[in-house]
Amino acid sequence: MCLFCDIIEGKIPSTKVYEDDKVFCFNDINPAAPVHVLVVPKKHFDDIRDIASADDGQEYLGAVAKAINVIAEDKGLGSGFRVINNCGEDGGQTVMHVHFHVLGGVKLNEKIL
């Protein structure tokens, strides 16, 4: 099992922000912004390449997009936010379960690195 699978199953505590039948979203334990929520598909996919090539991947990506919109509205991010996906070790992915970071609550600059 992976860390995020354990969080989704409730084996590891988290602060849930949103959940539906396809995604589980929770606050990052080391936030990089006032709002820092992780959006994680409930089905295990290693990375974005894995979810994109799966037969049901489009369903999960659609659920991710919906969750991001709900989170942005609920957290008052109408003036803007950032969504980040790290893919693979060289891309900075440390948990090999595809996930998306929603960052906001502060004015972000255009510099990504």
FENLINUR-V429927 format. One record per residue. N is the residue number from 1. PSI is psi in whole degrees, -180 to 180 (none if undefined). NEAR is the number of other C-alpha atoms within 12 Angstrom. D_FIRST is the distance of its C-alpha to the first C-alpha in Angstrom with 2 decimals. Layout:
n=N psi=PSI near=NEAR d_first=D_FIRST
n=N psi=PSI near=NEAR d_first=D_FIRST
This chain:
n=1 psi=154 near=16 d_first=0.00
n=2 psi=167 near=20 d_first=3.76
n=3 psi=-49 near=22 d_first=6.85
n=4 psi=-34 near=33 d_first=8.40
n=5 psi=-41 near=27 d_first=6.28
n=6 psi=-38 near=20 d_first=6.80
n=7 psi=-46 near=28 d_first=10.29
n=8 psi=-40 near=32 d_first=10.98
n=9 psi=-3 near=18 d_first=10.38
n=10 psi=10 near=16 d_first=12.62
n=11 psi=-26 near=13 d_first=10.76
n=12 psi=130 near=16 d_first=11.87
n=13 psi=150 near=17 d_first=15.40
n=14 psi=167 near=23 d_first=16.66
n=15 psi=98 near=19 d_first=20.02
n=16 psi=137 near=24 d_first=19.80
n=17 psi=-37 near=27 d_first=22.45
n=18 psi=148 near=31 d_first=22.07
n=19 psi=141 near=24 d_first=20.13
n=20 psi=-164 near=20 d_first=20.97
n=21 psi=-15 near=18 d_first=19.55
n=22 psi=-25 near=26 d_first=17.95
n=23 psi=155 near=37 d_first=17.10
n=24 psi=128 near=38 d_first=16.16
n=25 psi=135 near=37 d_first=18.22
n=26 psi=159 near=34 d_first=18.48
n=27 psi=138 near=29 d_first=20.56
n=28 psi=138 near=27 d_first=19.48
n=29 psi=-16 near=17 d_first=19.68
n=30 psi=73 near=14 d_first=21.84
n=31 psi=140 near=17 d_first=24.05
n=32 psi=-2 near=20 d_first=26.20
n=33 psi=165 near=21 d_first=28.57
n=34 psi=-37 near=21 d_first=29.74
n=35 psi=122 near=32 d_first=27.49
n=36 psi=97 near=33 d_first=24.05
n=37 psi=138 near=40 d_first=21.61
n=38 psi=132 near=42 d_first=18.27
n=39 psi=115 near=44 d_first=18.08
n=40 psi=122 near=47 d_first=14.65
n=41 psi=142 near=42 d_first=14.50
n=42 psi=-29 near=32 d_first=12.62
n=43 psi=138 near=31 d_first=11.81
n=44 psi=121 near=31 d_first=9.42
n=45 psi=135 near=29 d_first=12.01
n=46 psi=-47 near=31 d_first=11.81
n=47 psi=-176 near=30 d_first=15.21
n=48 psi=-29 near=29 d_first=18.51
n=49 psi=-39 near=20 d_first=19.70
n=50 psi=-46 near=24 d_first=16.88
n=51 psi=-37 near=27 d_first=17.59
n=52 psi=-30 near=18 d_first=21.31
n=53 psi=-5 near=16 d_first=21.41
n=54 psi=148 near=18 d_first=19.50
n=55 psi=-37 near=12 d_first=21.92
n=56 psi=12 near=18 d_first=20.70
n=57 psi=-39 near=25 d_first=20.05
n=58 psi=-35 near=19 d_first=23.40
n=59 psi=-44 near=21 d_first=22.66
n=60 psi=-39 near=32 d_first=19.62
n=61 psi=-36 near=32 d_first=21.69
n=62 psi=-41 near=19 d_first=24.50
n=63 psi=-36 near=28 d_first=22.44
n=64 psi=-47 near=37 d_first=21.40
n=65 psi=-42 near=25 d_first=25.15
n=66 psi=-45 near=24 d_first=26.17
n=67 psi=-41 near=35 d_first=23.81
n=68 psi=-43 near=39 d_first=25.17
n=69 psi=-45 near=25 d_first=28.66
n=70 psi=-45 near=24 d_first=28.12
n=71 psi=-46 near=36 d_first=26.70
n=72 psi=-43 near=29 d_first=29.64
n=73 psi=-48 near=21 d_first=32.11
n=74 psi=-32 near=17 d_first=30.72
n=75 psi=4 near=26 d_first=30.63
n=76 psi=40 near=18 d_first=34.10
n=77 psi=32 near=25 d_first=33.26
n=78 psi=-26 near=17 d_first=36.12
n=79 psi=-4 near=14 d_first=37.67
n=80 psi=158 near=23 d_first=34.63
n=81 psi=174 near=29 d_first=31.09
n=82 psi=142 near=31 d_first=28.80
n=83 psi=128 near=28 d_first=25.62
n=84 psi=138 near=25 d_first=23.61
n=85 psi=122 near=27 d_first=20.85
n=86 psi=134 near=23 d_first=19.87
n=87 psi=115 near=23 d_first=19.06
n=88 psi=164 near=19 d_first=18.00
n=89 psi=-45 near=13 d_first=18.54
n=90 psi=-19 near=8 d_first=22.29
n=91 psi=2 near=15 d_first=21.98
n=92 psi=10 near=16 d_first=20.35
n=93 psi=123 near=20 d_first=16.77
n=94 psi=-23 near=19 d_first=14.67
n=95 psi=118 near=26 d_first=11.33
n=96 psi=58 near=27 d_first=10.61
n=97 psi=118 near=34 d_first=10.21
n=98 psi=136 near=39 d_first=13.86
n=99 psi=160 near=45 d_first=15.60
n=100 psi=133 near=35 d_first=19.24
n=101 psi=128 near=34 d_first=21.15
n=102 psi=116 near=38 d_first=24.22
n=103 psi=136 near=34 d_first=26.74
n=104 psi=-163 near=30 d_first=30.15
n=105 psi=4 near=25 d_first=32.60
n=106 psi=153 near=19 d_first=34.61
n=107 psi=119 near=17 d_first=36.59
n=108 psi=144 near=20 d_first=34.50
n=109 psi=174 near=12 d_first=36.44
n=110 psi=-13 near=9 d_first=36.12
n=111 psi=128 near=7 d_first=34.79
n=112 psi=-34 near=10 d_first=31.11
n=113 psi=none near=8 d_first=30.80
